[in-house]
Amino acid sequence: MSVARAYERLCAELAGPVRRDEPMARHTTFRIGGPADLFIQADCVSDLSALSRILGEDHIEWTVLGKGSNLLVSDEGYRGAVVVLGRDFRRHSIVDSYLHSGAAVALATLVQDAFSAGMSGLEFAVGIPGTVGGALAMNAGSRDEWIGGVVESVTLFVPGQGLRAIRGHEVPWGYRRTDLASRGIIVETVLRLAEGDAGRIRRAMEASLSRRKRSQPLGLPNAGSVFVNPEGDSAGRLIEAAGLKGARQGGAQVSDVHANFIVNSSGATARDVAMLMKRLRDAIRDQYGIELTPEVRFLGSFDAA
Ligand SMILES: Cc1cc2nc3c(=O)[nH]c(=O)nc-3n(C[C@H](O)[C@H](O)[C@H](O)COP(=O)(O)OP(=O)(O)OC[C@H]3O[C@@H](n4cnc5c(N)ncnc54)[C@H](O)[C@@H]3O)c2cc1C
Protein backbone atom coordinates (compact mmCIF):
# COMPACT_ATOMS: atom_id res chain seq x y z
CA MET A 1 0.00 0.00 0.00
CA SER A 2 1.45 3.35 -1.01
CA VAL A 3 -0.64 6.38 -0.11
CA ALA A 4 1.89 8.75 -1.71
CA ARG A 5 1.79 6.91 -5.03
CA ALA A 6 -2.01 6.68 -5.02
CA TYR A 7 -2.22 10.40 -4.23
CA GLU A 8 -0.09 11.29 -7.26
CA ARG A 9 -2.14 9.05 -9.55
CA LEU A 10 -5.48 10.33 -8.20
CA CYS A 11 -4.40 13.97 -8.65
CA ALA A 12 -3.39 13.21 -12.23
CA GLU A 13 -6.57 11.35 -13.23
CA LEU A 14 -9.49 12.84 -11.31
CA ALA A 15 -11.51 15.97 -12.05
CA GLY A 16 -12.34 16.44 -8.35
CA PRO A 17 -9.86 17.57 -5.66
CA VAL A 18 -7.77 15.12 -3.62
CA ARG A 19 -6.25 15.88 -0.22
CA ARG A 20 -3.92 14.05 2.15
CA ASP A 21 -4.26 13.82 5.95
CA GLU A 22 -7.63 15.53 5.99
CA PRO A 23 -8.96 16.09 9.56
CA MET A 24 -12.29 14.28 9.69
CA ALA A 25 -13.51 16.56 12.50
CA ARG A 26 -14.20 19.00 9.62
CA HIS A 27 -16.56 16.52 7.99
CA THR A 28 -18.65 15.17 10.86
CA THR A 29 -21.48 16.87 12.74
CA PHE A 30 -19.91 15.54 15.98
CA ARG A 31 -16.85 17.73 15.09
CA ILE A 32 -14.73 14.75 16.07
CA GLY A 33 -12.24 12.61 14.15
CA GLY A 34 -8.55 12.38 13.27
CA PRO A 35 -7.09 12.51 9.76
CA ALA A 36 -8.03 10.33 6.80
CA ASP A 37 -4.98 9.35 4.73
CA LEU A 38 -6.78 10.48 1.59
CA PHE A 39 -9.89 12.60 1.08
CA ILE A 40 -11.23 12.45 -2.46
CA GLN A 41 -14.07 14.32 -4.11
CA ALA A 42 -15.47 12.40 -7.08
CA ASP A 43 -17.08 14.87 -9.46
CA CYS A 44 -18.34 12.42 -12.07
CA VAL A 45 -18.77 8.72 -12.79
CA SER A 46 -15.38 8.50 -14.50
CA ASP A 47 -13.80 9.80 -11.25
CA LEU A 48 -15.47 6.88 -9.44
CA SER A 49 -14.11 4.42 -12.01
CA ALA A 50 -10.60 5.87 -11.73
CA LEU A 51 -10.48 6.06 -7.95
CA SER A 52 -11.85 2.55 -7.42
CA ARG A 53 -9.25 1.19 -9.89
CA ILE A 54 -6.32 3.16 -8.40
CA LEU A 55 -7.23 2.45 -4.77
CA GLY A 56 -7.77 -1.23 -5.63
CA GLU A 57 -4.39 -1.49 -7.34
CA ASP A 58 -2.67 0.22 -4.39
CA HIS A 59 -4.60 -1.93 -1.86
CA ILE A 60 -6.03 1.12 -0.09
CA GLU A 61 -9.28 0.66 1.81
CA TRP A 62 -11.94 3.28 1.14
CA THR A 63 -15.40 4.39 2.18
CA VAL A 64 -18.03 6.89 1.02
CA LEU A 65 -19.24 9.76 3.13
CA GLY A 66 -22.17 12.17 2.89
CA LYS A 67 -22.29 14.99 5.44
CA GLY A 68 -21.00 12.84 8.30
CA SER A 69 -24.17 13.41 10.34
CA ASN A 70 -24.38 9.79 11.45
CA LEU A 71 -20.72 9.07 11.95
CA LEU A 72 -18.10 8.72 14.67
CA VAL A 73 -14.53 8.78 13.35
CA SER A 74 -11.68 7.50 15.51
CA ASP A 75 -9.25 9.99 17.08
CA GLU A 76 -6.47 8.25 15.15
CA GLY A 77 -8.42 8.87 11.94
CA TYR A 78 -8.80 6.45 9.05
CA ARG A 79 -5.98 4.55 7.34
CA GLY A 80 -7.66 4.65 3.97
CA ALA A 81 -9.49 6.96 1.61
CA VAL A 82 -12.72 8.83 2.30
CA VAL A 83 -14.70 9.55 -0.86
CA VAL A 84 -17.33 12.29 -1.12
CA LEU A 85 -19.48 13.02 -4.16
CA GLY A 86 -19.27 16.38 -5.94
CA ARG A 87 -20.39 18.25 -9.07
CA ASP A 88 -22.41 15.76 -11.18
CA PHE A 89 -24.08 14.29 -8.13
CA ARG A 90 -25.56 17.62 -6.98
CA ARG A 91 -28.31 17.85 -9.63
CA HIS A 92 -31.99 17.62 -8.75
CA SER A 93 -35.25 18.24 -10.57
CA ILE A 94 -38.94 17.37 -10.44
CA VAL A 95 -40.49 15.79 -13.54
CA ASP A 96 -44.22 15.02 -13.28
CA SER A 97 -44.54 13.42 -9.82
CA TYR A 98 -40.95 12.19 -9.69
CA LEU A 99 -38.08 13.87 -7.90
CA HIS A 100 -34.74 13.04 -9.52
CA SER A 101 -31.73 13.66 -7.34
CA GLY A 102 -28.00 13.08 -7.20
CA ALA A 103 -26.72 11.49 -4.00
CA ALA A 104 -24.70 14.57 -2.93
CA VAL A 105 -27.80 16.80 -2.67
CA ALA A 106 -28.79 17.76 0.87
CA LEU A 107 -31.97 15.95 1.93
CA ALA A 108 -33.23 19.34 3.19
CA THR A 109 -33.01 20.66 -0.40
CA LEU A 110 -35.31 17.89 -1.64
CA VAL A 111 -37.78 18.54 1.17
CA GLN A 112 -37.84 22.19 0.09
CA ASP A 113 -38.15 21.27 -3.64
CA ALA A 114 -41.14 19.07 -2.89
CA PHE A 115 -42.79 21.73 -0.73
CA SER A 116 -42.25 24.46 -3.37
CA ALA A 117 -43.80 22.24 -6.04
CA GLY A 118 -46.81 21.43 -3.83
CA MET A 119 -45.81 17.76 -3.71
CA SER A 120 -46.33 15.53 -0.72
CA GLY A 121 -44.22 12.56 0.44
CA LEU A 122 -41.16 14.04 2.12
CA GLU A 123 -42.73 15.89 5.06
CA PHE A 124 -41.34 13.28 7.49
CA ALA A 125 -37.78 14.16 6.40
CA VAL A 126 -37.86 17.81 7.40
CA GLY A 127 -34.99 18.60 9.77
CA ILE A 128 -32.96 15.45 9.02
CA PRO A 129 -29.43 16.59 8.20
CA GLY A 130 -27.19 14.93 5.63
CA THR A 131 -27.22 14.00 1.98
CA VAL A 132 -29.62 11.97 -0.14
CA GLY A 133 -26.95 9.23 -0.42
CA GLY A 134 -26.58 9.06 3.37
CA ALA A 135 -30.37 9.04 3.82
CA LEU A 136 -30.74 6.10 1.41
CA ALA A 137 -27.83 4.17 2.96
CA MET A 138 -29.38 4.64 6.42
CA ASN A 139 -33.03 4.50 5.32
CA ALA A 140 -33.44 7.74 7.25
CA GLY A 141 -36.76 8.81 8.67
CA SER A 142 -38.82 8.30 11.77
CA ARG A 143 -39.89 5.05 13.37
CA ASP A 144 -42.95 4.81 11.13
CA GLU A 145 -41.94 6.59 7.94
CA TRP A 146 -38.67 6.39 6.05
CA ILE A 147 -37.18 7.40 2.74
CA GLY A 148 -37.34 3.84 1.38
CA GLY A 149 -41.13 4.22 1.29
CA VAL A 150 -40.93 6.78 -1.55
CA VAL A 151 -38.02 5.38 -3.57
CA GLU A 152 -38.90 4.52 -7.17
CA SER A 153 -35.31 3.62 -8.11
CA VAL A 154 -31.71 3.93 -6.95
CA THR A 155 -28.62 4.01 -9.14
CA LEU A 156 -25.43 2.53 -7.73
CA PHE A 157 -21.88 2.68 -8.99
CA VAL A 158 -20.43 -0.80 -8.59
CA PRO A 159 -16.61 -0.87 -8.83
CA GLY A 160 -15.47 -2.88 -11.85
CA GLN A 161 -19.01 -3.00 -13.25
CA GLY A 162 -20.22 0.60 -13.57
CA LEU A 163 -23.73 1.95 -13.04
CA ARG A 164 -26.54 -0.31 -11.95
CA ALA A 165 -30.19 0.73 -11.45
CA ILE A 166 -32.33 -1.00 -8.84
CA ARG A 167 -36.09 -0.62 -8.42
CA GLY A 168 -37.15 0.66 -5.01
CA HIS A 169 -39.24 -2.45 -4.31
CA GLU A 170 -36.17 -4.66 -4.83
CA VAL A 171 -34.39 -3.08 -1.86
CA PRO A 172 -34.96 -4.64 1.58
CA TRP A 173 -35.80 -1.45 3.51
CA GLY A 174 -35.76 -1.89 7.29
CA TYR A 175 -35.79 0.43 10.26
CA ARG A 176 -32.51 2.46 9.82
CA ARG A 177 -31.21 -0.31 7.58
CA THR A 178 -30.64 -1.20 3.92
CA ASP A 179 -28.08 -3.28 2.06
CA LEU A 180 -27.44 -0.53 -0.49
CA ALA A 181 -24.03 0.62 0.78
CA SER A 182 -22.74 -2.96 0.69
CA ARG A 183 -23.77 -3.20 -2.98
CA GLY A 184 -22.06 -0.05 -4.25
CA ILE A 185 -21.89 3.72 -4.09
CA ILE A 186 -25.31 5.35 -4.25
CA VAL A 187 -25.08 7.99 -6.97
CA GLU A 188 -28.68 8.88 -7.84
CA THR A 189 -32.30 8.24 -6.96
CA VAL A 190 -35.81 8.87 -8.19
CA LEU A 191 -38.41 9.52 -5.48
CA ARG A 192 -42.15 9.13 -5.98
CA LEU A 193 -44.21 12.07 -4.74
CA ALA A 194 -47.90 12.88 -4.89
CA GLU A 195 -49.74 16.12 -5.44
CA GLY A 196 -50.72 17.53 -2.08
CA ASP A 197 -52.39 20.43 -0.36
CA ALA A 198 -49.77 23.17 0.27
CA GLY A 199 -51.31 24.17 3.62
CA ARG A 200 -51.40 20.59 4.88
CA ILE A 201 -47.80 19.96 3.77
CA ARG A 202 -46.64 23.14 5.55
CA ARG A 203 -48.48 22.26 8.75
CA ALA A 204 -47.01 18.75 8.79
CA MET A 205 -43.50 20.16 8.28
CA GLU A 206 -43.91 22.83 10.93
CA ALA A 207 -45.24 20.33 13.46
CA SER A 208 -42.29 18.03 12.82
CA LEU A 209 -39.77 20.87 13.08
CA SER A 210 -41.17 22.18 16.33
CA ARG A 211 -41.14 18.63 17.76
CA ARG A 212 -37.44 18.44 16.86
CA LYS A 213 -36.68 21.82 18.43
CA ARG A 214 -38.31 20.71 21.67
CA SER A 215 -36.80 17.23 21.79
CA GLN A 216 -33.31 17.47 20.27
CA PRO A 217 -30.12 19.17 21.49
CA LEU A 218 -29.69 21.25 18.36
CA GLY A 219 -27.21 23.72 19.93
CA LEU A 220 -24.34 21.27 20.48
CA PRO A 221 -22.47 19.04 18.00
CA ASN A 222 -24.01 15.55 17.83
CA ALA A 223 -24.79 12.76 15.36
CA GLY A 224 -28.50 12.26 16.00
CA SER A 225 -29.74 9.17 17.83
CA VAL A 226 -26.78 7.05 18.88
CA PHE A 227 -28.81 3.82 19.30
CA VAL A 228 -31.58 2.28 17.26
CA ASN A 229 -34.82 2.04 19.25
CA PRO A 230 -35.33 -1.55 20.40
CA GLU A 231 -38.54 -3.31 19.35
CA GLY A 232 -41.50 -1.83 21.23
CA ASP A 233 -39.43 0.61 23.31
CA SER A 234 -37.29 3.71 23.01
CA ALA A 235 -33.54 3.84 23.65
CA GLY A 236 -33.91 7.35 25.13
CA ARG A 237 -36.56 6.19 27.60
CA LEU A 238 -34.42 3.24 28.72
CA ILE A 239 -31.29 5.39 29.18
CA GLU A 240 -33.25 7.99 31.12
CA ALA A 241 -34.89 5.29 33.29
CA ALA A 242 -31.42 3.90 34.04
CA GLY A 243 -30.51 7.31 35.50
CA LEU A 244 -27.96 8.10 32.80
CA LYS A 245 -29.44 11.24 31.29
CA GLY A 246 -26.71 13.89 31.61
CA ALA A 247 -23.95 11.29 32.27
CA ARG A 248 -20.49 12.50 31.21
CA GLN A 249 -17.31 10.99 29.89
CA GLY A 250 -14.60 13.58 29.25
CA GLY A 251 -16.07 16.12 26.84
CA ALA A 252 -18.98 13.87 25.82
CA GLN A 253 -22.34 13.98 27.55
CA VAL A 254 -25.66 12.16 27.34
CA SER A 255 -27.88 15.06 26.31
CA ASP A 256 -30.16 16.35 29.02
CA VAL A 257 -32.69 17.21 26.29
CA HIS A 258 -32.88 13.70 24.77
CA ALA A 259 -31.09 10.74 26.37
CA ASN A 260 -30.51 8.94 23.05
CA PHE A 261 -28.32 11.82 21.89
CA ILE A 262 -24.67 12.19 22.92
CA VAL A 263 -23.36 15.71 22.55
CA ASN A 264 -19.82 16.99 22.15
CA SER A 265 -20.14 19.50 24.97
CA SER A 266 -16.47 20.55 25.20
CA GLY A 267 -13.70 19.08 23.06
CA ALA A 268 -14.92 15.47 23.25
CA THR A 269 -12.77 12.78 21.69
CA ALA A 270 -14.09 9.78 19.77
CA ARG A 271 -12.84 7.67 22.64
CA ASP A 272 -15.00 9.69 25.09
CA VAL A 273 -18.08 9.07 22.94
CA ALA A 274 -17.31 5.37 22.41
CA MET A 275 -16.71 4.82 26.15
CA LEU A 276 -19.95 6.61 27.03
CA MET A 277 -21.83 4.47 24.49
CA LYS A 278 -20.32 1.34 26.02
CA ARG A 279 -21.38 2.49 29.49
CA LEU A 280 -24.95 3.02 28.27
CA ARG A 281 -25.09 -0.38 26.53
CA ASP A 282 -23.70 -2.16 29.59
CA ALA A 283 -26.18 -0.45 31.90
CA ILE A 284 -29.21 -1.22 29.71
CA ARG A 285 -28.11 -4.84 29.30
CA ASP A 286 -27.56 -5.25 33.06
CA GLN A 287 -30.76 -3.50 34.15
CA TYR A 288 -33.22 -4.52 31.43
CA GLY A 289 -31.61 -7.41 29.55
CA ILE A 290 -31.91 -5.39 26.33
CA GLU A 291 -29.03 -5.12 23.86
CA LEU A 292 -28.85 -1.64 22.33
CA THR A 293 -27.59 -1.52 18.74
CA PRO A 294 -25.65 1.57 17.61
CA GLU A 295 -27.32 3.67 14.94
CA VAL A 296 -24.19 5.81 14.59
CA ARG A 297 -21.63 4.35 12.15
CA PHE A 298 -17.97 4.00 13.12
CA LEU A 299 -14.94 4.74 10.98
CA GLY A 300 -11.38 3.87 11.97
CA SER A 301 -10.14 1.83 14.91
CA PHE A 302 -12.04 1.73 18.23
CA ASP A 303 -10.23 -1.14 19.95
CA ALA A 304 -9.41 0.81 23.10
CA ALA A 305 -12.95 1.83 24.11
C1 LIG B 1 -29.44 16.71 14.84
C2 LIG B 1 -29.60 15.41 14.07
C3 LIG B 1 -30.86 14.89 13.88
C4 LIG B 1 -31.03 13.67 13.18
N1 LIG B 1 -32.29 13.19 13.00
C5 LIG B 1 -32.47 12.04 12.30
C6 LIG B 1 -33.79 11.52 12.07
O1 LIG B 1 -34.80 12.07 12.49
N2 LIG B 1 -33.90 10.37 11.37
C7 LIG B 1 -32.81 9.71 10.86
O2 LIG B 1 -32.97 8.67 10.21
N3 LIG B 1 -31.56 10.18 11.06
C8 LIG B 1 -31.37 11.33 11.76
N4 LIG B 1 -30.09 11.80 11.97
C9 LIG B 1 -28.93 11.01 11.50
C10 LIG B 1 -28.41 11.39 10.09
O3 LIG B 1 -28.70 12.73 9.81
C11 LIG B 1 -29.00 10.51 9.00
O4 LIG B 1 -28.63 9.16 9.19
C12 LIG B 1 -28.55 10.96 7.59
O5 LIG B 1 -29.36 10.35 6.64
C13 LIG B 1 -27.08 10.63 7.30
O6 LIG B 1 -26.72 11.30 6.10
P1 LIG B 1 -25.21 11.74 5.83
O7 LIG B 1 -25.12 12.25 4.44
O8 LIG B 1 -24.73 12.68 6.88
O9 LIG B 1 -24.49 10.34 5.94
P2 LIG B 1 -23.08 10.01 6.62
O10 LIG B 1 -23.18 10.19 8.11
O11 LIG B 1 -22.02 10.74 5.91
O12 LIG B 1 -22.97 8.45 6.31
C14 LIG B 1 -23.84 7.54 6.94
C15 LIG B 1 -23.62 6.16 6.32
O13 LIG B 1 -24.06 6.19 4.98
C16 LIG B 1 -23.02 5.79 4.08
N5 LIG B 1 -23.13 6.61 2.87
C17 LIG B 1 -23.23 7.96 2.77
N6 LIG B 1 -23.34 8.34 1.49
C18 LIG B 1 -23.32 7.20 0.75
C19 LIG B 1 -23.39 6.95 -0.66
N7 LIG B 1 -23.52 7.92 -1.55
N8 LIG B 1 -23.31 5.65 -1.06
C20 LIG B 1 -23.17 4.64 -0.17
N9 LIG B 1 -23.10 4.83 1.18
C21 LIG B 1 -23.18 6.10 1.62
C22 LIG B 1 -21.73 6.07 4.83
O14 LIG B 1 -20.67 5.24 4.39
C23 LIG B 1 -22.14 5.76 6.28
O15 LIG B 1 -22.07 4.38 6.54
C24 LIG B 1 -29.90 12.99 12.67
C25 LIG B 1 -28.62 13.55 12.84
C26 LIG B 1 -28.46 14.73 13.53
C27 LIG B 1 -27.07 15.33 13.69
Ligand as a Chemical Component Dictionary entry (heavy atoms), coordinates in Angstrom:
data_LIG
# 
_chem_comp.id                   LIG 
_chem_comp.type                 NON-POLYMER 
_chem_comp.pdbx_formal_charge   0 
_chem_comp.three_letter_code    LIG 
# 
loop_
_chem_comp_atom.comp_id 
_chem_comp_atom.atom_id 
_chem_comp_atom.alt_atom_id 
_chem_comp_atom.type_symbol 
_chem_comp_atom.charge 
_chem_comp_atom.model_Cartn_x 
_chem_comp_atom.model_Cartn_y 
_chem_comp_atom.model_Cartn_z 
_chem_comp_atom.pdbx_ordinal 
LIG C1  C1  C 0 -29.440 16.706 14.839 1  
LIG C2  C2  C 0 -29.595 15.409 14.067 2  
LIG C3  C3  C 0 -30.862 14.888 13.879 3  
LIG C4  C4  C 0 -31.029 13.665 13.184 4  
LIG N1  N1  N 0 -32.289 13.189 13.000 5  
LIG C5  C5  C 0 -32.472 12.038 12.301 6  
LIG C6  C6  C 0 -33.794 11.515 12.072 7  
LIG O1  O1  O 0 -34.798 12.070 12.493 8  
LIG N2  N2  N 0 -33.901 10.366 11.368 9  
LIG C7  C7  C 0 -32.809 9.709  10.863 10 
LIG O2  O2  O 0 -32.975 8.672  10.213 11 
LIG N3  N3  N 0 -31.561 10.182 11.064 12 
LIG C8  C8  C 0 -31.366 11.329 11.764 13 
LIG N4  N4  N 0 -30.088 11.801 11.966 14 
LIG C9  C9  C 0 -28.930 11.013 11.501 15 
LIG C10 C10 C 0 -28.411 11.388 10.095 16 
LIG O3  O3  O 0 -28.701 12.731 9.811  17 
LIG C11 C11 C 0 -28.998 10.506 9.001  18 
LIG O4  O4  O 0 -28.633 9.156  9.188  19 
LIG C12 C12 C 0 -28.553 10.955 7.595  20 
LIG O5  O5  O 0 -29.363 10.346 6.637  21 
LIG C13 C13 C 0 -27.080 10.633 7.302  22 
LIG O6  O6  O 0 -26.717 11.300 6.105  23 
LIG P1  P1  P 0 -25.207 11.735 5.825  24 
LIG O7  O7  O 0 -25.124 12.246 4.439  25 
LIG O8  O8  O 0 -24.729 12.676 6.884  26 
LIG O9  O9  O 0 -24.489 10.337 5.941  27 
LIG P2  P2  P 0 -23.076 10.006 6.619  28 
LIG O10 O10 O 0 -23.181 10.194 8.107  29 
LIG O11 O11 O 0 -22.016 10.740 5.909  30 
LIG O12 O12 O 0 -22.967 8.451  6.311  31 
LIG C14 C14 C 0 -23.837 7.544  6.943  32 
LIG C15 C15 C 0 -23.623 6.155  6.324  33 
LIG O13 O13 O 0 -24.056 6.192  4.976  34 
LIG C16 C16 C 0 -23.017 5.788  4.082  35 
LIG N5  N5  N 0 -23.133 6.607  2.868  36 
LIG C17 C17 C 0 -23.231 7.958  2.775  37 
LIG N6  N6  N 0 -23.344 8.341  1.487  38 
LIG C18 C18 C 0 -23.315 7.205  0.748  39 
LIG C19 C19 C 0 -23.386 6.950  -0.659 40 
LIG N7  N7  N 0 -23.517 7.919  -1.554 41 
LIG N8  N8  N 0 -23.309 5.654  -1.060 42 
LIG C20 C20 C 0 -23.173 4.643  -0.170 43 
LIG N9  N9  N 0 -23.103 4.829  1.179  44 
LIG C21 C21 C 0 -23.180 6.097  1.617  45 
LIG C22 C22 C 0 -21.731 6.073  4.833  46 
LIG O14 O14 O 0 -20.675 5.241  4.393  47 
LIG C23 C23 C 0 -22.145 5.761  6.278  48 
LIG O15 O15 O 0 -22.072 4.378  6.539  49 
LIG C24 C24 C 0 -29.901 12.991 12.669 50 
LIG C25 C25 C 0 -28.622 13.545 12.844 51 
LIG C26 C26 C 0 -28.459 14.734 13.532 52 
LIG C27 C27 C 0 -27.067 15.333 13.691 53 
# 
loop_
_chem_comp_bond.comp_id 
_chem_comp_bond.atom_id_1 
_chem_comp_bond.atom_id_2 
_chem_comp_bond.value_order 
_chem_comp_bond.pdbx_ordinal 
LIG C1  C2  SING 1  
LIG C2  C3  SING 2  
LIG C2  C26 DOUB 3  
LIG C3  C4  DOUB 4  
LIG C4  N1  SING 5  
LIG C4  C24 SING 6  
LIG N1  C5  DOUB 7  
LIG C5  C6  SING 8  
LIG C5  C8  SING 9  
LIG C6  O1  DOUB 10 
LIG C6  N2  SING 11 
LIG N2  C7  SING 12 
LIG C7  O2  DOUB 13 
LIG C7  N3  SING 14 
LIG N3  C8  DOUB 15 
LIG C8  N4  SING 16 
LIG N4  C9  SING 17 
LIG N4  C24 SING 18 
LIG C9  C10 SING 19 
LIG C10 O3  SING 20 
LIG C10 C11 SING 21 
LIG C11 O4  SING 22 
LIG C11 C12 SING 23 
LIG C12 O5  SING 24 
LIG C12 C13 SING 25 
LIG C13 O6  SING 26 
LIG O6  P1  SING 27 
LIG P1  O7  DOUB 28 
LIG P1  O8  SING 29 
LIG P1  O9  SING 30 
LIG O9  P2  SING 31 
LIG P2  O10 DOUB 32 
LIG P2  O11 SING 33 
LIG P2  O12 SING 34 
LIG O12 C14 SING 35 
LIG C14 C15 SING 36 
LIG C15 O13 SING 37 
LIG C15 C23 SING 38 
LIG O13 C16 SING 39 
LIG C16 N5  SING 40 
LIG C16 C22 SING 41 
LIG N5  C17 SING 42 
LIG N5  C21 SING 43 
LIG C17 N6  DOUB 44 
LIG N6  C18 SING 45 
LIG C18 C19 SING 46 
LIG C18 C21 DOUB 47 
LIG C19 N7  SING 48 
LIG C19 N8  DOUB 49 
LIG N8  C20 SING 50 
LIG C20 N9  DOUB 51 
LIG N9  C21 SING 52 
LIG C22 O14 SING 53 
LIG C22 C23 SING 54 
LIG C23 O15 SING 55 
LIG C24 C25 DOUB 56 
LIG C25 C26 SING 57 
LIG C26 C27 SING 58 
# 
